[in-house]
Amino acid sequence: MLSDKELKYLEDLEKNQDVIYLLNTRECELISKLIRSYKEVKRQLAAMELSKSESR
């Protein structure tokens, strides 16, 4: 799992126009997809933890 600091770094990278200029479209899409996937996994884990704690 990424740390919150690493996720913030990726999000900043995604918004940095100087960096985006140097990357090709595929690399930009990969960064965006990585951020979305990570957030979805994190959301699912939180939901599983909540469900697990409610079951007790």
Backbone hydrogen bonds, N-H to C=O, Kabsch-Sander energy under -0.5 kcal/mol:
donor,donor_aa,acceptor,acceptor_aa,energy
7,L,3,S,-2.3
8,K,4,D,-2.5
9,Y,5,K,-2.0
10,L,6,E,-2.3
11,E,7,L,-2.5
12,D,8,K,-2.7
13,L,9,Y,-2.5
14,E,10,L,-2.4
15,K,11,E,-1.4
16,N,12,D,-1.1
16,N,13,L,-0.5
17,Q,15,K,-0.8
20,I,16,N,-2.6
21,Y,17,Q,-1.9
22,L,18,D,-0.8
22,L,19,V,-0.9
23,L,19,V,-1.3
28,C,24,N,-2.0
29,E,25,T,-2.5
30,L,26,R,-2.1
31,I,27,E,-2.2
32,S,28,C,-2.3
33,K,29,E,-2.8
34,L,30,L,-2.5
35,I,31,I,-2.2
36,R,32,S,-2.4
37,S,33,K,-2.8
38,Y,34,L,-2.5
39,K,35,I,-2.4
40,E,36,R,-2.2
41,V,37,S,-2.6
42,K,38,Y,-2.6
43,R,39,K,-2.3
44,Q,40,E,-2.6
45,L,41,V,-2.5
46,A,42,K,-2.1
47,A,43,R,-2.2
48,M,44,Q,-2.4
49,E,45,L,-2.4
50,L,46,A,-2.4
51,S,47,A,-2.5
52,K,48,M,-2.5
53,S,49,E,-2.5
54,E,50,L,-2.0
55,S,51,S,-1.3
56,R,52,K,-0.7
